[in-house]
């Protein structure tokens, strides 16, 4: 379905997925800003240009605070949070906190081929036991602190795009993969929520989330015929979809 018309007064905060950083939005940010949309991208602690801060103390609360810190530092109002992949669990945690502490600040949540958790679930909760164990095992060389990125071809990228992402990906903190998120589901569900489903090729680990948003009330679902990293593969189409997401005050 199509999203509503854009709100000129909304500020977008883009939250990347695992192994990525703010760099992954490089092709989208100029398009949003050229259209008069205020947009910011945050890099979560331990990846991207903040990879030097990797430590065993990084957890979901760290990443939630990274996003809240950007919102506060930029003094943003009427915020549309966009979470890609793993970033979906992060923006859920941000929404839980800000809906309580600063009601009215957030106006829309966009889950970009992302994790849409239930209370008490972790990023890894809906993965197969084999996938979960493989990632835990892959963290062993780092002392259980982080696990390495996959080849970007799993995101449907090829050629120069695949190489561009592979050069920039960094290991992901393991704790954020395993840690459950406790949150007030009703508080988060009070916000308008849009799920952008990247269908070609569809990433298998998002399959449960695709089904979930189609079976639960309160979701708008938009399909994109591209792979898991549309900010790389289809930046113009993604920017147009984001411009069409209207933040509604609650």
Secondary structure, DSSP 8 states (H G I E B T S, - for coil): -------TT-EEEEE--TT--GGGGHHHHHHHHHTT-EEEEE--TTSGGGGGG--TT--HHHHHHHHHHHHHHTT--SEEEEEETTHHHHHHHHHHHHHHHSTTSEEEEEEES-----TTB-TTTTS-HHHHHHHHHHTGGGTSSEE----GGGGT--HHHHHHHHHH---EESHHHH--B---HHHHHTS-EEEEEE-TT--GGGHHHHHHHHHSTTEEEEEESS-S-HHHH-HHHHHHHHHT------
